[in-house]
Amino acid sequence: MQTLSIREKPGFTEWRDLARDLLQREIPPEQTLWECGAQGALALGSTPCAETREKAISSFRVSRTFLELCELASRHQDDQRYALLYRLLWRLHHEDRRLLARATDDDVMTLARLVKAVRRDAYKIKAFVRFREVKNPHGEPCYVCWYQPEHYTLELALPFFTTRFRNMRWSLMTPYRAAHWDGEALTLEDNPDPSRYPAFDEVERYWLQYYASIFNPARLKVKAMSGQMPQKYWKNLPEAALIPELIRRANPTQSSVNPLRPARNTAPQRESETPPERADPQSIRPSGLRAAKSDAP
């Protein structure tokens, strides 16, 4: 059994180099074991498989589409993703060069599922990122965000942010990597320190007040809202803490069977700096006609 370790995240380049070497050595997928982030894996050149028959495959090429799909699928959290990709590569070489066209094939279907999940996760970053303002040592404003994607999709969203927020200095941090933009160049940092993420800023308080004020109980559709804004992403949204209470106020008769639970924000927090609005979402009151009626004598 050949043990392969992918140390990088997401690790597509590392997988590609290992897979190419494995294919040249004619090592079938069932004789490989792929590990993510493990240490002490065997080096290819030092394994007994070096005695296996080498076959010239210089003429074998895979399509650009396959490589693009592999690059996307390698960003998925599934531990079996690298084994799947090598099995597909092996079958493309030994079984059918048009394998990807077989939509009912189990491996092809799994690849499509992983790619779809990664693309969706990358899209959600653009919608659910919330920056907080800090000052750099020169007193200039910088915007920092802590976001926890479901997969390794930070890099896929960076072209959007470097275009939309080109004139701003910002840092987008995730648990596995951070991207820093200084207005001219983009730098990446592995395993960023989450304590650099500020606990709050003044703008966020106004954002929470605005979010509560535009909430329209007459148009409340919990199922549709959850579909557009799945609860698994609420941990990245400061306003998500307000939603259960807003729903309860909109429909008091359902307060005992609230379908939504308060979101748990996993972003690093410093209790001493937590503003009242974050600690007590009920302090944010909706404005407008409904609020006026409740205040009336």
Secondary structure, 3 states (H helix, E strand, C coil): CEEEEECCCCCHHHHHHHHHHHHHCCCCHHHEEEEECCCCCCCHHHCHHHHCCCCCCCCCCCCHHHHHHHHHHCCCCCCCHHHHHHHHHHHHHHCCCCHHHCCCCHHHHHHHHHHHHHHHHHHHHHHHCCCEEEECCCCCEEEEEECCCCCCCHHHHHHHHHHHCCCCCEEEECCCEEEEECCCCEEEEECCCHHHCCCCCHHHHHHHHHHHHHCCHHHCCHHHHHHHCCHHHHHHCHHHHHHHHHHHHHCHHHHHHCCCCCCCCCCCCCHHHCCHHHHCHHHCCCCCHHHHHHHCC
